[in-house]
Amino acid sequence: METFERNGKRITLIDLSDQLDNATRPYELNPHEIHYSKHEESVSVTEKILGIGKEHWQDGQGWAVEEVTLSTHSGTHIDAPYHYGPVSGGKPARTIDQVPLHWCYGNGVVLDMRHKAIGEGITDLDVQKELDRIRYSIKPYDIVLVHTGASKQFGTPNYPFKQPGLTKSAVEWLLDQGVRLIGIDAWGLDRPFDVMAREAKEGKTQFWEAHLVGRDKEYGQIEKLCNLDQIPKPFGFQVCAFPINVANASGGWSRVVAILEEEM
């Protein structure tokens, strides 16, 4: 969290993004890897391609650089409609480079679902009950952030399976109110894969039901949010969640930030 004063306003920025770290790699379903090159290592590179050796660098040190191997769904990221299937609402599903930027900046609202148990579904009735409690009515293009508390499990074994998740009814209801971007502080928007797989085999529910709503109704998801408990009020703040522009991709990484402004 960072608070500063600018142009007669007190502004607070809250980072809602997970941190990519090699330490968490063993626990990811989409593993990533970061290779760090030290300042001394770049000297041999510039010597090879430019003829600029150690004697030409101050203190004999060049630049630092990192090489990262990861999926577009590693870390805090936005799912584009194309992630859910090739078609959305009867049209070719939009990839992340085609997602409208106005979806990704707007009024935020936090729904507290920390009372939901691991594997439990968050329904449309749960969403409406929480909105009644905080006395808020959803408006078109609100960015809805679902607070489950699951981010506390990030970086621990099997953390992708330690969360509740949205059901089809909850996603459909939010989209019908004009929402186009839904975020969650968990590995994914749906319930854990093991719970969904078991129920699908038993014929109880459609596997990946929350995501698959996007094949009929276009929307995006922010997954792996953090620090929702640092936002001091359930609404009355802005969310900035612009994804990295990756050509033809099903998702893109995002540095998601909550922005609160107060007149001084």
Salt bridges, closest charged atoms under 4 A:
GLU5 OE2 - ARG10 NH2 3.85
ASP15 OD2 - ARG255 NE 2.83
ASP18 OD2 - LYS224 NZ 3.54
GLU28 OE2 - LYS224 NZ 2.89
GLU55 OE2 - HIS56 NE2 3.38
ASP79 OD1 - HIS73 ND1 2.86
ASP79 OD1 - HIS77 NE2 3.21
ASP79 OD2 - HIS83 NE2 3.87
ASP79 OD2 - HIS211 NE2 3.49
ASP112 OD2 - ARG114 NH2 2.79
GLU120 OE2 - LYS116 NZ 3.28
ASP126 OD2 - LYS116 NZ 2.82
GLU130 OE2 - ARG133 NH2 2.86
ASP176 OD1 - LYS217 NZ 2.80
ASP185 OD2 - HIS147 NE2 3.99
ASP190 OD2 - HIS211 ND1 2.46
GLU199 OE1 - ARG191 NH2 2.91
GLU202 OE1 - LYS204 NZ 3.14
GLU209 OE2 - ARG191 NH2 3.55
GLU218 OE2 - ARG94 NE 2.83
GLU223 OE1 - HIS77 NE2 2.98
GLU223 OE2 - HIS211 NE2 3.20
ASP229 OD2 - LYS152 NZ 3.11
GLU261 OE1 - LYS9 NZ 3.20
